[in-house]
Amino acid sequence: MPQKQKIVQVKLKDGSISKGIATGNNAAWLCVCGRMEPLLGKSGVLDGGSGLHVQCPDCKRTYLVMPDGNDLALVLKVVEVGTSQKGENE
């Protein structure tokens, strides 16, 4: 049986909305910096404190994949949460 894929919202810090795709608790989306390769992440906990941040290796923007209703559940949306300084976490 093929995995069901759905379009999910990617909410950026500036308030604009982009799109990504999800299957199960995994999501993929393109960073707004123009990086050609997609970012990949899995859903974390509802409070966003799980440490499952996804960071773009090119521009250092960070994102959270938000679960739908329960920790580590199906993907609800992706949210940009910040930008790290270059060199941090490298």
QUIVEN-V373920 format. One line per field, one symbol per residue. ss: DSSP state (a for helix, b for strand, c for the rest). psi: psi as a letter, one per 30 degrees, with the letter a starting at -180 (. if undefined). burial: + if it has 24 or more other ideal C-beta (glycine too) atoms within 12 Angstrom, else -. A space follows every 10 residues. Layout:
ss = ???
psi = ???
burial = ???
//
This chain:
ss = cccccbbbbb bcccccbbbb bbbccbbbbc ccccccccbb bbcccccccc cccbbccccc bbbbbbbccc ccccbbbbbb bbbccccccc
psi = kkkkklklkj klegflkaka klkbgklklk kffgkeklkk llkblefggf ghkkkkfefg kklkjkliel kgalkelkkk faklkkfkg.
burial = -------+++ ++-----+-+ ++--++++++ ++------++ ++++------ -+++++---+ +++++++--- ---+++++++ +---------
//
